[in-house]
Amino acid sequence: MSNQKSTSGGFNFMTALIAIVISIVIGIGIYVFVLGASGNFDAEGHPKQGNYLGMMHSGGFIVPILMAIFIIIVTFSVERLMTISKAKGKGSAAAFLRNIKSLISNNQFDEAIAACDQQEGSLANVVRSGVEKLKNVNGDNSLNNEAKIAAVQKDLEEATSLELPMLSKNLSIISTNATIATLWGLIGTVLGMIRSFAAMSAAGSPDTAALATGISEALINTALGISGSVVGIIMYNYFTSRVDAITHSMDEAGYSILHSLKAAK
């Protein structure tokens, strides 16, 4: 296999952990200093009429965690967008593959390698590795055609195995937080409903303030949880489709390289 390195990019474990901690701190800060600002409440401590920031604050301790989860999803979505865009390369993947097919069919291996260097990205790395191996075995008369195909195929598989982990890295964080957002919001909903029923069961007339607070807590947590989950699911599916498209391009390029050997007499 060539010495081509995998495309760098994305948060490593420590950076991802720091990003998660910072997101939690920001979520708590927004809850305390923005949503909990004194201007959002009346003299009795209730949210002012029509003040949505104060209403969100009434959601209780569940709210800052939900906000942190949303920030985590957005942060890692931006990180994946930048990394996958870099992995795609500079130009059109379809045009790049057409050019590579034309070059290797004419045994223009040096030109194909130069095209890979110009394209950059994960796809170009895999193609470059395969073309380099193809160039080496093509001039080796000691190998039969089957041995050449096996050598090139192995090199392509090893190059692909270097790139795929980088493409799918941190996607699990997005999917996990999308699931947690719904469940955490559901916990807040249940707690809010418990508070509401407790107010309704009080002796005498129900405590309308406590009832309203409980209902607000339930609805706000539900809304925040669903919102975070929707964004997370959309972004996860989007990035998964992008990774699948790049993987398909790698497979197509590998097939073209191997086909050039199989067609050789």
Stockholm file with secondary structure:
# STOCKHOLM 1.0

chainA/1-265         MSNQKSTSGGFNFMTALIAIVISIVIGIGIYVFVLGASGNFDAEGHPKQGNYLGMMHSGGFIVPILMAIFIIIVTFSVERLMTISKAKGKGSAAAFLRNIKSLISNNQFDEAIAACDQQEGSLANVVRSGVEKLKNVNGDNSLNNEAKIAAVQKDLEEATSLELPMLSKNLSIISTNATIATLWGLIGTVLGMIRSFAAMSAAGSPDTAALATGISEALINTALGISGSVVGIIMYNYFTSRVDAITHSMDEAGYSILHSLKAAK
#=GR chainA/1-265 SS CCCCCCCCCSCCHHHHHHHHHHHHHHHHHIIIIIITCGGGBCTTSCBCTTCHHHHHHTTTTHHHHHHHHHHHHHHHHHHHHHHHHHHHCSSCHHHHHHHHHHHHHTTCHHHHHHHHHHHCHHHHHHHHHHHHHHHHHHTCTTSCHHHHHHHHHHHHHHHHHHHHHHHHTTHHHHHHHHHHHHHHHHHHHHHHHHHHHHHHTSSSSCCHHHHHHHHHHHHHHHHHHHHHHHHHHHHHHHHHHHHHHHHHHHHHHHHHHHHHHHTCC
#=GC SS_cons         CCCCCCCCCSCCHHHHHHHHHHHHHHHHHIIIIIITCGGGBCTTSCBCTTCHHHHHHTTTTHHHHHHHHHHHHHHHHHHHHHHHHHHHCSSCHHHHHHHHHHHHHTTCHHHHHHHHHHHCHHHHHHHHHHHHHHHHHHTCTTSCHHHHHHHHHHHHHHHHHHHHHHHHTTHHHHHHHHHHHHHHHHHHHHHHHHHHHHHHTSSSSCCHHHHHHHHHHHHHHHHHHHHHHHHHHHHHHHHHHHHHHHHHHHHHHHHHHHHHHHTCC
//
